Amino acid sequence: MNRSYPFFLTLILMLWCGPAMSTVQTTEWDPDGATAIDLDTFRRIPVLEGGRKMPMDTFARNRLLQFSGRTRLEGEAAVSWLARVFFAPETLQQDAIFLIEDPETAQALGLDTVHRERHTVNAILTALPRLEEIVQKAGTREADARSRVENELFRLYLNIIEYMELINAFAFAQPVDAFAVDQMETRLRLGLDPEAEAFSYLDIFRAATGLRPLIGRLANVPGTDRTAVEEEALRLSLNLYEWGHFYRDQKFVMIPIQAGDEERWISAWAVLGGDGKTRDPELLLVLDTLQDMTRAYRRGDQAGFDRAARDFRQFVQERLPDDRDLQWIDLEVRKNDLNPFMLTRVFYLLAFLFALGALFALPETQQANRVSKILRWIAFGLCAFALLPHTAGLIMRILIMDRPPVTNLYGTFVFVAWACALLGLIVERIQRNLMGLLAGAFAGIALLMISGYFAADGDTMGKVVAVLSSNFWLTTHVMVITLGYAGCVIAGLIGHAYLIVVCVAPGRQSLLDSLQRAIYGVLGFGWIFTWFGTMLGGVWADQSWGRFWGWDPKENGALLIILWVAILLHARIAGMIGPIGLAAGSALGIIFVMLAWLGVNLLGVGLHSYGFTSGLAFGLNLYIALQLLVLLVLTPLASRALKTLGRKRGQ
Amino acid sequence: MIRQHTAAWATAILNFGSSLKLGVWILGGFMLLVFFGTAYQVEHGLHAALDLFFYAWFTPPISQWAAPDSVSIWARIGSWLPLPLPGGWLVMSALFVNLSLNLLRQLSKGWQKGGIILAHVGILLMLAGGWITHHTAQEGFLSLAEGDRSSIAISHSEWELALWSAETAMEKAEYRFPVELLAPGQIISIEELDLILEIEAYYPNTRAHYGPPVPGEPVALNVEGITSIMPEPQRGDPGSYLPAVLINARRGEQSSQRLIFHGSDNMPLVLPLPSSPWYVQLRRRPMPLPVTIQLLEFRKVFEPHTTLPRSFSSRILVDQDGLQREVIVAMNRPFRYGGFTFFQSSYGTAGDGRDVSIFAVSHNRVVWAPYIATGLTGLGLIVQFLIQWVGPGRKRWEVDP
């Protein structure tokens, strides 16, 4: 945040207290009809966000997620909430939409809470003066010099700004009291519908040429001598000017235009405040379509709403006939509906539980053994079945983005979860001892859950910066190295399994031997892929920046994994560690994978420093502490169990 | 007897030097170095970590790892372990020796170790290539406005004091002194010009002072009006350093003149010699290119309604002794010629409004080394994997029946 922020804040407050607060007239408003409107056509309208064309449905989910941490608002679909934001802002006051993670932050605003809570628009509006005061003071300092609470307040404030932007996006089409025309003469002279109950900014904007003669003589006439029509015309003129001035820099853009050979997108307000390039009759006509959409929604007119939404979508497609992104809008809506990674999580969880059940039913009797086999096959089937939506989700991401599915941290977690589940199934298919299943399903659930954390950052399919804009290198370097991560994670999980089996059943030698071989094989796989991926990253760096290796934290993170696994494999060959050492070392290796994957991003230095979040740092530290604790307990216990067994066998 | 004794010692040393256990310890040391060198970057930045950890024989003592104004864990650890750790050169040299000796031993073990041998050769090549690159490669930049052409790139961080006559192109100065030679007390005598330059001081990174002269400090002449200079610590990217040299210059029997040459000087100092004027400037070292590059067009494309760049690219005309061809240089698409590589690095705007394209230029004689090393090591790992898990005598990893 730069130091000029306070000036920006003042502007925002003006926005908040200015035209946006003008009351939407309740004419043409049918709450039951509006809420019953089917939004299927509306949610397929393409909009531009972060340089990417996405369906309104995705935009709504991303925004609601950003504000509230959820993609539904008390059971209401995100797109339904967004429709209310656009078309019926008077219904929003009681929406508990603004998530404040830290109760201390809420208390700083005078909100009475002791929990992480979502606060209503009304409550936040009441606290706004206090919020602005704090943010203005904190805005004079750099972000890293601010307290946690201050940073959280900044986040909240930016969310309010974006929320206001959304509310204002369709304000030009809503009937508001600022543009009420009470005098019949005014209506007639402006060419407005004498029967209409209310008027919008757009209605008055179109009639604006009629206003000039009405106010032409007012400069020389004292206020007391003005007629009611002149007073009304003056009010309309001033409101037109004020609104146009306030809203012309609207951030929500949905209208594509061509400026030279450059594709640009503008807001509806930019069309109205046109700078010459945007004063296009066709663009003005499309505003009518948007107004029709608004009115149809408010009247509960399904046919009219669908027609307007369809017309608008067709307008965008005709403007960008060869655009690749627009071809996949419907697929993205389908992906949102399917929510494949959520479905996948459920199946992995079931697979894990069935595999656990099979493990506990395993050794006792022949019948138990049969039960175990059945449970194992069910678990295997569930895990394999989970791969279907998982793979489908990845393919959809590839098609929509036109990129390999690993362009950001979210993508890498989803991909590695998939690779881990697949590796687990392969190990299980070969060894048939449940450990591959347990490891694969567990990694699948855990990594997909972590990916959910990154999904909260916003669009998970955002555009990449120019230097990453290479499908060849994303495919070779990033996918290969993340496959290496997957191998090391699965080896580490099997390492945990080995230590646990040694502790609880040290006599099961054949199982232990097979686990040891699995660790060795999967670790080797992970090592080779991490090594290859890292070297390919060096080649990419050489192609992009002219240096193969620069000791950047991300490179060093990958090198740490390579060195650690090299140490384990060589130490095992040299007899410096035994099976328990290899298992514990593999388990410890997950820490290095996480450090390379996430930790170096948290350092805030180097070319790969992105996605910095304090919550992530806490989570990573907690994981490392727990992992070390588990190993500090398990390893000596396993070692002692093996020694005890050895002594018994010796006797 | 003595010969036997010597042979036994040599064998013992060879066995120790090539031992797998030693290799494991070296890898462990390497890991610690990488870990601490990375952590060091948080407070001190990448370039300090490079100098003190990765491109050093020993790291500084642990007590010095903390930033001067922070209470760090390093200060506490360093108080009871006031020792340096082995630096990158030492660790990687030890690894090189251990791997080389081990390789000699592996050679006698036949094809079953073929993969390991290949992989180790690749790693040796990688280490050697890295060392050669670090000591011989040059890095610079070439900044061209649309329509401009040049056959000289400018070094990123290497400086020189150059003297040239009015008849000579500034890039081809008659006298060029790398700043490494500019030690205090050093006297440079240029007989042709009857000129003696006595180096008073050289600072690798400084801040210029333009105000009234500092009381007590002798008056000095500078082309930009700098009156004194203040040394700055060498932190961050060396390419951002601004060096300065203080020189006492005299001709024949004339009294000496105190001169300041600073890295920020935009123009050279003119020496009004009787024959013709000569120019002197402290400047980034020019890197003559084997071709002349002309920028025909620079294109930058942003994602719509964002400041997120989608692509940068430059259409250039490459002229080698009259033989011309057009080339596109873009992100991830460098142009290579005669050991030089040109990368699309950045862009700007010239004073007259023309687009300026900035190319990073590197000259590396062993640019191929990491590519071959990667290929060899990768091939070796795959071969060994196949020998071990698929080939005859493979290890089984399914459960015993």
Interface residues (C-beta under 8 A of the other chain):
Chain A: L48 G50 G51 R52 V253 P256 E263 R264 W265 I430 Q431 R432 N433 K463 V465 A466 V467 S469 S470 W473 S510 L511 D513 S514 R517 A518 Y520 G521 G524 W527 I528 W531 F532 M535 L536 G538 V539 W540 D542 Q543 S544 W545 G546 R547 F548 W549 G550 W551 D552 P553 N556 G557 L559 L560 L563 W564 A566 I567 H570 A571 I573 A574 M576 V600 L603 G604 V605 G606
Chain B: S19 L20 K21 G23 V24 L27 G28 F30 M31 V34 F35 G37 T38 A39 Q41 V42 G45 L46 A49 L50 F54 G130 T133 E139 F302 E303 P304 H305 T306 L308 P309 R310 S311 F312 M331 N332 R333 P334 T341 F343 A360 V361 S362 V367 P370 Y371 T374 T377 G378 L381 I382 F385 W389 K395 R396 W397 E398 V399 D400
